[in-house]
Amino acid sequence: MKNKSLISISNLTHSFEKNDTKHTVLHDVSLDFYSGETVIVMGPSGAGKTTLLTLLGALRTPQAGSIVVQGIELRNATTRQQLEVRQRIGFIFQAHNLLESLTAFENVQMGLAHLCLPHTESQDRARTMLQRVGLEMHMHKRPRHLSVGQRQRVAIARGLVRAPLIIIADEPTASLDSHTGREIVELLYSLSQQDGCAVLMVTHDTRILDLADRILTLEDGRIDESNQIIDRIRSGLFLIMEQISQYPALFAMEKNKEQMDALMQKTRKSLGKARIDISTFVPRKMNESLTKKTTLLHSAVENIFQIENAITRFCEQISEPPSASSAARTDAIFQSLEFLLFATAEMLGSNSEDDIKQLLKLTSDKNDLMEELRKKYINAEQTATAKEQSFVFDLTQSFAIAVHFLHSLAENWAIE
């Protein structure tokens, strides 16, 4: 995903009158929508969900506030500007709105009519789009010969054939059974990820919420926002930390080198993805609660990145002791670090206040802990060689760095 905002809404208010009574369906709404994300809008009937979509799609004019779509301000926009915005958006509706007299291929080709493309290019694009939605064997059938799910796939192909950067879908699963509905949304999500477009979808279908990057709940004219990606990253950090906690034991067992390498590769890949995912959200305009949560989570991801580096360095150092006596003397350090890693993974998994307090207490002062270890394993051992003392010194340094970032991670979790 990219940080570029495709749609920016600021202080949007919209009302309508019914029986001489003014009803405000949108009240001072401010939001941004970004490329590559899928956003689901939920709320009770009459809450203003469809009104929001029609405003974003330049199908009605904003009364107050601002809507900027790809650099075009929609408030007081000219007819020409409104048309330009509509041409940049792919619309997908509950009723499909396919022309019964045309084949699936011809319906999709109609989506390109205003572009005035050469006939062969228009055909190629329509054919390719139908192949992408899995209808290459049905492209010459008319809508009445297609299933409901297949007709919705044609509607998706028609909405995407112009390669829009924004897709607006109003209840695309309403007339579908649960299996087909999820299949359609998964397809829409996959295509939007490939093309880097934003999907804004109104739905009452709670079975597809896990496919969204963000969920907006619209009620009484106001929007409550939750971020699914942030929640998924947070849950994923527990699995990453659980994998890191296995490093010391696997390093200690030389026969498991291939397993260790595979685990490290898997952990770093997951951690890298988490860093990329969370970094896309830090600059975004969100509500205060989400902004705070995102900033703290970004810090937590960076802490775990540093922890993984420190643990890897520690394990590499401890696996090559200069003497058997050195290995024996540092066994307690090894066990202490292993315990702290498991305690951290448990904290991330449980979110327990007691677990957080316990880890904060255990890692409260890395400097005192490091000096105590050095005093115990270096100063007290007058018989230790310079090489052995250097080994313990480096090991405790890596240990202290890991403890520092473990403590910082616990502090972030406590604030969240």
Stockholm file with secondary structure:
# STOCKHOLM 1.0

chainA/1-416         MKNKSLISISNLTHSFEKNDTKHTVLHDVSLDFYSGETVIVMGPSGAGKTTLLTLLGALRTPQAGSIVVQGIELRNATTRQQLEVRQRIGFIFQAHNLLESLTAFENVQMGLAHLCLPHTESQDRARTMLQRVGLEMHMHKRPRHLSVGQRQRVAIARGLVRAPLIIIADEPTASLDSHTGREIVELLYSLSQQDGCAVLMVTHDTRILDLADRILTLEDGRIDESNQIIDRIRSGLFLIMEQISQYPALFAMEKNKEQMDALMQKTRKSLGKARIDISTFVPRKMNESLTKKTTLLHSAVENIFQIENAITRFCEQISEPPSASSAARTDAIFQSLEFLLFATAEMLGSNSEDDIKQLLKLTSDKNDLMEELRKKYINAEQTATAKEQSFVFDLTQSFAIAVHFLHSLAENWAIE
#=GR chainA/1-416 SS CCCCEEEEEEEEEEEEEETTEEEEEEEEEEEEEETTCEEEEECCTTSSHHHHHHHHTTSSCCSEEEEEETTEECTTCCHHHHHHHHHTEEEEETTCCCCTTSCHHHHHHHTTGGGTCCHHHHHHHHHHHHHHTTCTTTTTSCGGGSCHHHHHHHHHHHHHTTCCSEEEEESTTTTSCHHHHHHHHHHHHHHHHHHTCEEEEECCCGGGGGGCSEEEEEETTEEEEEEHHHHHHHHHHHHHHHHHTTHHHHHHCGGGHHHHHHHHHHHHHHHHHHHHHHHTTTTSCCCHHHHHHHHHHHHHHHHHHHHHHHHHHHHHHHTSCSSHHHHHHTHHHHHHHHHHHHHHHHHHHHCCHHHHHHHHHHTSCHHHHHHHHHIIIIITCTTCCHHHHHHHHHHHHHHHHHHHHHHHHHHHHHHC
#=GC SS_cons         CCCCEEEEEEEEEEEEEETTEEEEEEEEEEEEEETTCEEEEECCTTSSHHHHHHHHTTSSCCSEEEEEETTEECTTCCHHHHHHHHHTEEEEETTCCCCTTSCHHHHHHHTTGGGTCCHHHHHHHHHHHHHHTTCTTTTTSCGGGSCHHHHHHHHHHHHHTTCCSEEEEESTTTTSCHHHHHHHHHHHHHHHHHHTCEEEEECCCGGGGGGCSEEEEEETTEEEEEEHHHHHHHHHHHHHHHHHTTHHHHHHCGGGHHHHHHHHHHHHHHHHHHHHHHHTTTTSCCCHHHHHHHHHHHHHHHHHHHHHHHHHHHHHHHTSCSSHHHHHHTHHHHHHHHHHHHHHHHHHHHCCHHHHHHHHHHTSCHHHHHHHHHIIIIITCTTCCHHHHHHHHHHHHHHHHHHHHHHHHHHHHHHC
//
